[in-house]
Amino acid sequence: MAKSLARVAAALRASGLDSVPVEAKGEIRTAEAAADAGVAVDQIVKSILFRGEGGLFLFLTAGGNRVDPAKAAALAGEALSRAEIELVREVTGFAIGGVAPLGHLTPLPTFLDPRLLDFAEVWAAAGTPRHMFRIAPEDLVRVTGARVADFTG
């Protein structure tokens, strides 16, 4: 088992959740590809990272939504730019396309798209471009410490 996948599975267990990562038939680097597993695209949790002066900020976004940079910066309280691939891996321990919402090497300020709360369950990357896990959105808020806020546009 990949170290990143094992870290996500351990974080889920430590949070008291019985969710287990599952492997997809192919890579699921986009919300659309992940939704091909039989769920609505908005049930896919995208982990979008921005860089600020003080570090990275994580925005958990419904698959069909896009982060509005101005709204994201207002929530962060500082100017933001896209995080570089190397920095994402260094801080989270995950590669782009497999960034999970939990199990990061470094805790991050996290915000959650309220659209995700419209579903009984959502699916998020589990540390690799081939693995996902399902979770109730309320549990996702709890285990990530995310602040629910409007940052899409």
C-alpha positions, 0 to 999 in steps of 0.5 A: 500500500502506498504511504499516502494511501495508508496515511489517509486510511489511518486518518479515517480510522483515527477519526472514528470513521468506518470509510475505507478507500476503494480503488478505481478502474483507472486514474481519477485525476478530475472530478468528471473522471471520478464521477464516472463511478456512478455519482453526481459530479458535485458529489466529488470533493476537489481539494484545491490548494492556494498559496498565501504568505503564511502557507497553503490554504485548502478549499474543498470544492464540489466537483462542478464548482470552481474556486473564485480567487477573490472570494478565497483570498477574502476568506484567507485574509491575504492575497493567494496564488495557485500552489506549486506542484512541488509545494503541494507534495511537500506540505500535504504529502500528496501528488496533484490528482490524489490530494486527500482532504485529510491525512496531510503532513502539515495541518492546513486552514481548510474551507468547505463548499456548502454545495457538498452539504446537499448530499448524504455522501460525497467522495474524496481522493484518498491519497493517490490518483486511483483511490477514493473514499466516501464520507458524509459531508458533516463528517468531512467538516468535522474531521478536517476542521473545515469552515463552511463558506462561499468561495465559488463563482 
